[in-house]
Amino acid sequence: MAVPIPGRRVQRTNRAQGYVGENGLRLEYPGKKPVQDILSTAPGCYVPAETWGSGENRLYHSDNLPVLAALARDGSVAGKVRLVYIDPPFATAATFESRKQKHAYDDHLVGPAFVESLRERLIWIHRLLADDGSLYLHLDERMVFHFRVILDEIFGEQNYRNCITRKKCNPKNYTRKTYGNVSDYVLFYTKTDTYVWNRPVEPWDDARAAKEYDYVDEHGRRYKKVPVHAPGVRNGQTGGPWRGKMPPPGKHWQYPPATLDEMDARGEIYWSPTGNPRRKIYLDDSTGVPLQDIWMDMRDAHNQNIRITGYPTEKPSALLERIIEASSDPGDLVMDCYAGSGTMLAAASDLGRRWIGVDRSDEAIEATIRRLQHGTERMGDFVNGDPQPTTLRLFDTSDFTLYVETGSEEDSPAPDPGDVQADASDVAFQLAR
Ligand SMILES: C[S@@+](CC[C@H](N)C(=O)[O-])C[C@H]1O[C@@H](n2cnc3c(N)ncnc32)[C@H](O)[C@@H]1O
């Protein structure tokens, strides 16, 4: 595999006209609003409907746009959200029902209307994120490519981190003249280049470890040999000789000669019979296999023993746990403003994060409350008749307040003097047009 040599990236920033993405790409479509117009969205007014426990977690039963605009005025939230995961409708032009055939939500927006609706929300989400915060946007092949461009516009191309491919289901018997579709995607962006990152790893299994770490030293420690040089020419010490040898053409030593000497003294360098040095990397120094960007182990519920709420398009808890653990720390504030059955919120509670959830569907709010109070049910129970609720979590582990929209501003609490006002003057320069 060819290893590219990192070069300097050309950044085209025009402060007067605004940042237009590193490569200047934009997605144009009818009805695309100026950022300024989006940021003048009227904030919604909300009052607590019911409180479970005394925790500060918030569940909003509302369209998410006015909620996001209201949260941007809330000094305890704006700029403090460490992680946002959203799994919006995917522009399927379909209606979704729960397993008990109750209407859950309509996914009727398609084309430019879909793009603009989600873009508006993402602009607000960008404002709510902490400087070291992350966004994960779950979509499928219908809209993910459009949103790679839209998110580059909002977050800046330099803050794109990954497009994770998830295997969502087992192969099906496909009748269309195409390859079977078993994947969807999660776009991962961060607000800046300094962000919370707890590298996820998978444990080594014996076969894989033996294949990759294929040598054993005199103490029985498994290791592999890797080059001691890297691509690119350097003029300093790493470009000069070590032990009388120059790095190969077009390469440089990975460490200065003094460090290489120390490594050699510790027995960390292997010398081939022809005198070529290689670094020894030991298996027992590895915390596990760093997770890559194809996730095969996060399929949607696929057998009768898996616990679910029965809400349509519900994502697996393990997927959310992985994302929450990688991109936030205990005590952090996380948000899902397309919460559905509350998979993200329940996982956040379990992992000791504070959370904000939003959904406009009655069925979603019911499913979330049921899940937070009683846990989930075996998928099989739904098929076999009356489900027996299984109390997996008690509400004291998921303290939250349900907020509902109120028509009048008087009903909502007066803003805190420290609250942030949602004027457009401090819009991140990435957003300016
Ligand atoms: C794909 S589902 C989310 C499923 C969720 N990840 C889960 O695991 O259960 C999308 C959700 O977004 C909600 N939704 C769509 N548009 C919304 C909007 N403008 N404001 C609030 N919720 C919205 C729908 O009601 C639906 O529950």
The ligand as an ORCA input file, in Angstrom:
! r2SCAN-3c Opt
* xyz 0 1
  C     -34.768      7.486     13.403
  S     -35.753      7.989     14.726
  C     -34.589      7.997     16.062
  C     -34.445      6.641     16.672
  C     -33.523      6.644     17.890
  N     -32.159      6.811     17.532
  C     -33.692      5.368     18.675
  O     -32.693      4.664     18.888
  O     -34.812      5.093     19.090
  C     -35.954      9.697     14.374
  C     -36.780     10.448     15.392
  O     -36.703     11.836     15.100
  C     -37.928     12.419     15.481
  N     -38.039     13.692     14.759
  C     -38.076     13.890     13.424
  N     -38.111     15.194     13.149
  C     -38.084     15.851     14.337
  C     -38.095     17.226     14.710
  N     -38.127     18.189     13.802
  N     -38.063     17.530     16.024
  C     -38.037     16.549     16.966
  N     -38.015     15.224     16.664
  C     -38.031     14.887     15.367
  C     -38.974     11.403     15.093
  O     -40.161     11.583     15.829
  C     -38.231     10.103     15.431
  O     -38.590      9.676     16.728
*
